[in-house]
Amino acid sequence: MRLPEKGLDRKALFERLETYRERDVDWRSGRVFGYVFDPGAEAMEVGKEAYAMFLTENGLDFTSFPSLMSLENDLVGMARAHLGGDEAVVGNFTSGGTESIILAVKTARDYARATRPQVGEPEMILPVTAHAAFHKAAHYLGVKVVQTGVNPNSFRADVAEMRRAVGPRTILLVGSAPSYTHGVVDPIEQMGALAWEKGILLHVDACMGGFLLPYLRRLGEPVPPFDLSVPGVTSISMDLHKYAYTPKGASIILYRDKELRRHQIFACSRWTGYTMVNNTIQSSKSGGPMAAAWAVLQFIGDEGYLELARRKLEAVRHVAEGIEAIPDLSLLTRPDMPLVAFSSETLDVFHLIDEMNGRGWYIQPALSYENSPKHVHLSISASNVAWVDRFLEDLRACVDIVKKTPPMEPAAVVGAGAEGVDLGDLGDEEVSALMEAAGISGGGLPSRMAGINDVLDGLPPEVRERLLTAYTNNAFVPDPEED
């Protein structure tokens, strides 16, 4: 694609933009269980208006735009009060959970460099349920991941195993509140005690649940301690664009004190340009997300969020009971959050997902890893609440259809593509052969994904990653230019 010789008029360009999203999931329908957290039309319009109002303000230099520093301090203050912090707690606004997590890992690495210079290759201990963003942070920042197991029934972190994994190079422990996959809160109190004993930092990934869990506790749910009120917790992250329903991207990273947060900040005076000091990863950044987050929080308010939490709590109970009432399905565990993971020993859940998506739903597939089997994931949001009865009705019908579907033989398909291939040392040709076998060649995807997901599920994780990297590398290529 080239720039048009003459600019398009507004009508034509917005019509063209509409064509780009024709195949997107219809998140406005209330039938999408993931990716978009819809607060309703009124709150969304408030967020959009505030976003547009501060769209061009640049967070690169807070001395030029002190409005953004005021908004950020307000948001951090609200987060600090919400997550059990005292007056020493500080933090910053980030673009999302991944940036917050990368900053937490960067801070732990640089804190260790300053206080434990004898540490060579730093290590952080992650339960296998910790978010993939920690692996991304490790990859970017040169920190080694040491994974530990979880309880096979509750999927909560095994603190005894984490204790055994602590070594002279350990700089960070990680817990989830909750883990994204299973929706359960790790034993943060015990992890905090371990971190305190060993003199190690502990980050709590509350990106998914940090905002909602305090409301669930107020509604009588037995939410375990997880925040900065727990001794040993040194940092915590909380996304606002999830269950606080603010526009993306909006997250908060909090630290126990300024001395720790100092290691997050980057400053550079070794060049000829403007003064460079960044409190987060981005330099130039729109003030829009920050203003939108501030506006939506103010607009919905504490009572509004408590009511939204009550509705979601009722919905997740209803969905969980409905799934358990279907003989061929079972919950992986009882969640602490409106996050539901369920699987089956009698039918292929990837075919079930295809059937449900064919009826206008969007539900997420999850591949097997360690003791977590392949399963279906639901993130239940306010927009889904009115649809849970219809969802369960369709789920029951689709289970009956899938029970009559011939089972997939992923091992045979993988074998066809992997014949004579050393899976531990794949080259481009071998990757292409496996992609052909999985049905993901040419940068396109079929309308039904069960076959692809079954093939991926039958491969070792490192091979899955090679295939996904190759597919993505092929997908993001501009179309050939037209004559």
N, C-alpha and C positions, 0 to 999 in steps of 0.2 A: 504494500500500500504506500502511496505517495501523498504528500499534501495536495489538496485540490488547487488547481490553478487560481480559482476564485473562491473566496470563502462561502460556505453554505449558509443559507438563511436559517433562522432559529427553528422554524417548523421542520425543515428537511433534516437538520442535524439531530433533533430530538426524536424524530421518527426513526432515523437510522439507529440511534442508541437503543430504542425500544426493541428493534430486531435483534440486537446482541443478547438480550436477556430472555428471548423466547423459550429457551430450553432450561432456564434456571428453575430451581425448585420454587414452588409458590409458597413462600414463607408467610404471606398474608392470610392463607387459608386456615391456619390453626391446625393443620395436619402434618406439620414438619416438626419432628422431635430432635432438633439439633441446629447448630450454627447460628440461628437468629433468635433473639429473645425479644419478643414483641410486647411492649407495655400497653398497647392500645393506641388508637389514632390520636387522642388528645395529647398524651404524654410524648408521643413520637413527634408531633408537630412542634411542641415546645422545644424538644431537643434539636430538631432541624433548624428552627428559627435562631436559637442561641448559637448553633454551629455556624450558620451563615453569618451571624453578627460578628464573630471573631475568626472567620475563615482566613483572613489575610494577616492577622496579627502573628508575629513570628516569635516562637519561643527560643530562638537562638540567643537572644540578648534580653535578659530580664530587666536591664537598666533602661532599655528603650521602650519596653512594654511592661511596666510594673503592674498593669492590670492582670497579666498572666501569673505573676508571682503571687498576687493576692488570691486569685482563684485557686492556685495550686496549694497555698497554705491553708485555705479554707477546706479543701478536699482532704488534705492530709490530716487536718484537725478532726474532721468528722470520722475518718477512718481510724485514727488513734483512739478516739472515744469508743468507737464501735467494737474495737478489737482488744480492749483491756489494757491499753497503753497508759503510762503515766506521762508527766510533763516533759520527761527527758526524751521521749520517743520522737523521732523525726522520720521523714520519708519524702517520696517524690511521686509525681504523676508520670505514668509511662503509657506506651501505646498498646499494651496488652500483657497477658500473662507470660508470654515467652520473653519479652523484654525485661519484665520484672524478675524472672527466674535467671536470665543471663546476668543481670546486675547483681543478684544475690550471690551467684557463683563467683563472679569477678571480685566482689567485695571480700568473699572468704579467701580467695586465692591471694589477693594483695594484702589482706590482713595477716595471712600466714607468712608472706614474704617479709613483712615488717617485724613480726613478733617471733617468728620461728625460721630464721634464715637457713637453718640446717636442713629444712625440708627440700628435697630435690624435686621429684615428680609428685605433685600433690594429688591426693585421692579424696573422693567424696563417696559416701555410702548411701546407696539408693535401694529401697525396697523395689521389687520387680514391678510394683504398681505405680511407682513414681512417674510423673508425666514425661513424655518423650522430650519435652523442652530441656530437661536437665541433660539428656544425652547430647542435644544440640549445643548447649552451653559448654559441655565438656569438650566437644569436638572443636568449637571455636577457640576455647581458652586454654587448651592443653592440660586439662585436668582428667585424671584417670577415674573411670566409673568402677566402683566395686558394688555389685548387686547382691542383695540378700533376699531370702524368701519371705513368704507371708503365710499366715494361718490358712490351711486348705479349706476351712469352712467359712470363716468370716472375711478372709482376704485382707485382714489387717496386718501391718508390719510385725515381724517377729523380732522383738527387741533383743532377745537373747542371742539370736544370730547376728544382729547388728553389733552387739558387744564383742562377739568373737572376731568380727571383721575389722574392728578398730586397730589401726597400726600406727607406727611412728610418722607416717606421711598423711594420715587422715586430717583433713582440714574442715570437713563439713558433714553433718548428718542431715538427712532430708526426711520429712514426714508430710503426709497429705491430709487435708481437712476439707473435703474428703478426696479420696482417689477418684479420678474421673471415671474409670471403668466400672467400678462396683459401688460407688457412692457411699463408702464407709470411711469413718475418721480413724486414722492411726492412733495408737496409744501415745499421744503426745506427752503426757505427764512422765511416763517411764522413759521416753526418749530424751526429754529435757533433763531428767536426773542423770542419765548416761552422759549427755553432753557436758553438763556441769561438772561431773566427776572427772571426766577426761580433759576438760579445758578445750572443748571443741565447739565450734559454732553449730547452731541448729536452725535451719530454715524450715518454716511451715508453708507449704504450698496450699493456701486457702483461696486460690484464684477462683475455683468453682463455688466454694461454700462459705467463704469468709463473710460475705454480706448477708446470706440467708440464715446461716446456722444460729446466730443470736436470736433471730425472730422465732425460729422453731423451738428454741429453748424456752422462750417466753410463752409459747403455746403449750408447754408441758412436755415436750419431747425430751428424752434423756440424752441430750447432747453432751458428750464428754468434753472436758477442758481442752482447748486447742490453741489459744491465742497468746498474746503477750503477757497475760496474767499468769502464765505457766512459767515457773523458774526454769532457766536454761534455754528458752526460746529467744533467739537473738535477732531474727528477722522473720517477716511474714509478708506474703503477697496476697492481694485481693483484687479480683477483676470487678469493675463496675458495669461493664457492658454485658455481663451475664445476668445475674438475678437482681441487680439494681436497675436493669433495663435502660441503661444509658446508651447512646450511639457508640459504635466502635470508632477508634480504639481507646479504651479507658481502663487503666489498671493503676493500682497503688502498691508501692513497695515501702514497707516500714522497717526501721531499725531500732534496736534497743536504745541507742544514743548517737550523738553526733560523731563521737570518736570512731565508732564503727562505720557510720555512713561516709566518713571522709574518704574511705578507700573505694567508694563507688565513683567519686567525682574525677573527671579528667580535665586537666588544664595543660595548655601548651603555649610557651612563649618563644619557642625556637623556630620562628619563621618571621617573615616580613609583613604579615597582614594583621588583621584585627585581633583583638584579644580573644583567645579561644578558651572557654571554660564551659564544660557540659556536665550537668548533674545526672543525665541519663545517656543512652547510647546515641540518640538522634541529636543533630545540631539544629539545622533549620527544621521547624515543625510548625504546623498550623495550630493556632490557639483554639480552633473549632471544637475538637473533641473534649478539651478541658472545660470550655464554657458550656458545652452541651451536657456534660456529666454534672456540672454544678447545677444547671438549670433543672434537669430532670429530678435530681435528688431533692431540690427545694420544692418542686412542683408536687411530687408524690407524697413526700413527708413520711414521718415515722408511722402514723396510723395507717396510711395507705399501704406501706410496705408490709405492715403486720397483717392486714387483710389479704393482700396478695399471697403471703406465706400461708395463711390459713387455707385458702382455696387450693394451693398447690399441695399442701399436706393431705387434704381430703382426696385429691385426685390421685396422688401416688399410692395411697392406701387402697383405693378402688382398683387401680391398675394392677397392683401387686396381687390383690386377692383374686382378681379376674384371671390373671395368668396362672396362678396356682390352681384355679378351678378347671383348667384345661389339662386333661390327663397327659398329653404328650409334651407339655412344657413345664419347666421348673425355673424358679429364681436361683441365681448363683448364690445370693445371700440377701438378707434383709437390709436395705440401704438406710443410711442416716439422712439422706437427701432425696430430692425428687429426681434421682438418677437410678434407672432400673436396668439390670442386666439379666437376661434369661436365655436359656438354651434348651436343648432336647437330646435325649439319647435314642429317640426312635425316628426322627426325621431330620432332614438337612435344613438347618436354620437359614442358610444362604438362599435356598429356594423359597423359603417362607418370606424372606425380605423382598425378593423379586415379586412375589405374588402381592404382597402388601403395597409395594411401591407402584405396581400396576393398577392399584385401586385408588391412587392419588395420595398415598401416605409417603412420608420419608422417614425411614428408620435406619440406623447405622449398623453395618456389619463390623464385627471385631474378630480378628484372627486369634488362634490359640497361641498361648505363650506360657511356659512353665506350667503351673497347675490351674491356669485359667483357660477353659475350653473355648472354642469358637462360639460366638454368641451374638445376640441382638442387644443393642444399647439404645436406651431412650433417655433423653434429657427433657423432662417435663417442665414446660413453661406456662406462664399465665394464659397464653393464647391457646394452649392445648386443653385446658380444663373442660371447656364445654363439649369437647369431642371424645372424651374417654369412653363413653358407652358405645358410640359408633365404632371406635377403634377396636374395642374388645369384640364386638359383633363381627367385624371383618376379620379379626385375628382368628377367631374360631372357625370361620368359613375357610380361610386360607390354610389353616392346619389340615382340614379335611381334604383339600385339594392336594397339598404337598404329600400327604400320606400315600397318595396314589401315584406320585411321581417316581419314576425309576431312579435309584440312587446313583450319584455321581461316582466315578472311579478316578479320583484325582491322581492316585499313584500311577495308574496306567498312562494318563495324559502326561504327567511329569516325566515318566520313564521314556515316553516317545520323544520328548524334546531334549531329554538329558542323556540319551544313550551315548556312552563313550565319553561323557563330559565329567571332568573333575570339578565337582561343585565348590571345592575350596579354592579353585584357581581359574575363575571364569574370564575368558576374553570376550571381546565384542561379538565375535561370531557365535560363541556359545550362548551369550545373553540373548542374541537375536533368535536363536533356535528355541530357547525356553519361552521367549515372548510369543513366538508363533504358536507354540503348544498351548500357551495360556490364553490365546485369542486376543492379545493386546498389541499386535503389530500395526505399523502404519500410523501410530499416534491416535487412533480412534478407539472407541469402546462400543461394545454391543449394548442393546437396550436391557438385556438381562445379564446380571453380573455374577450369578451363582457359580458358573463354571470357572471364571477367573479367580474368584475368592477361594474356591475349593483347591485350585492348583496352587495358589499362593500359600494356603494353609498347609499344604503338603510339603512345602520347601523349608529348609533351615532359614532362620531369620536373616542371616547375612546374605543369602541368595535372594530372598524377598526384596531386601534393600537394593541389591544390584538391579533387579528387574524394575522396581519402582523408579529408581534413578534414571535408568535408560528410557523408560516410558516418558517420564516428565521431560527429559532432555529432548526427546523427539516431538513432544506435544507443543512446546513453546518455540515454534519456528514460524516466521511469517509465511503466509501463502505466497506462491509464485506471483510475480507481478503480471498483470494482464497487459497485452499489447495495446 
